[in-house]
Amino acid sequence: MADVEIYASQLCGYCYRAKQLLSRKGVQFREHDVDADSGLRETMRERAGGRTSVPQIFIDGRHIGGCDDLHDLDAKSGLDPLLAR
């Protein structure tokens, strides 16, 4: 199974939707709470090419983007192949 990371905030509806999609697919993921550790937000920004909004999602180290990007990838049948690696 793929290594999935999500940088998220506890009160973020988009974060919840992204995690919900991954959970429905049976994917285990590591969540990095950017509210709990301010240094994580900077790490996220660097890894995400300057993006500062949450969530930011990575699959096997590859930046997928945010919630809408994740759902778009799934709608285009591109998410399952990435998760199956």
N, C-alpha and C positions, 0 to 999 in steps of 0.2 A: 504494500500500500504506500501511497505517496506521503511525503512529509509536508504537512499543511500547517502554516502559521497564520495567525490573524492578530493584527494589532487592533485593539478595540478599547472602547470606553463603556463603562457600566450603564450609562443612561442614554445610549445611542440606539435609536430604532433601527438604523441601517445595519449596525453591528449585530443586533438581534436577528434581523432577517437573514444576514449572511450566515450566521452560526446555525440558524434554523435549517437552511438549505443543506449545509454540510452535514448536519445531524440526521436529516431525513435520508441522506444518501449513505448513512452509516460510517461517515468519515470521522476519525479521531483527529483532533487538531490541538495545537498548542496555542493558547491565548496569552497575549502580552497586554496587560492592562496599563495603558498609557497614563491613566489617572493616578495609579498607585506608585509609579516610578517615572518622574519627569524625564529622566535620561532615555527612556524607551521611546518617547515621542521624537527625540532627535535621531535616534537610531532608525526609527521607522522612516522619517523624512529622508535620510540619506539613502536608505535601501529602496525607497519608492520614487526616486528621481525628483525629490522636492515636494511631493504631495504631503499635505499636512492634515487632511481630513481622515477620519476613521469611518469604517475600517479600511485597512490596507491588508491585502491577502497575498500570501506567497505559497506556491506549490513547488516543492523540490527546489527551493531557492529562487524560483522564477516569479517575478512580480506579476500578479494577475490584475491588480487594481482594487477598486472598492466594491461595494455591494452590487451596484448596477452592472459593473463589469462582470462580476461573478455570475449574476443571473443571465446576462446576455450570452456569456460563454456557454452556459448550460442550455439556453434556448437554441443555440446553434450546434448542439451536440458536441461541443468541444471540451466540456468539463470532465465527463466520465473517462475519456482516454487519459487525461492528465492524472486523474485520481487512481487509475488502475496500475500505474507504473510501480 
